[in-house]
Amino acid sequence: MGALKQMEAGRMAVDVAPELGVSKHTIYAWKVKSRGLAVNEGQRLWQLKDGTHRLGNTSTQS
């Protein structure tokens, strides 16, 4: 994937996406898939991380 290699080289998704005619969200979805995860698995992973972070914040506020 040329877009991902460009991002690894330091370019931002916002700059790469219009050149390819896709949104930055599509590029991020490609990035998740390229790590061996399906998009919904990547989204679930982020939800779990966010939930864990929130649990940590809640327990420290008590």
Order of alpha helices (4+ residues) and beta strands (2+ residues): alpha-alpha-alpha-alpha
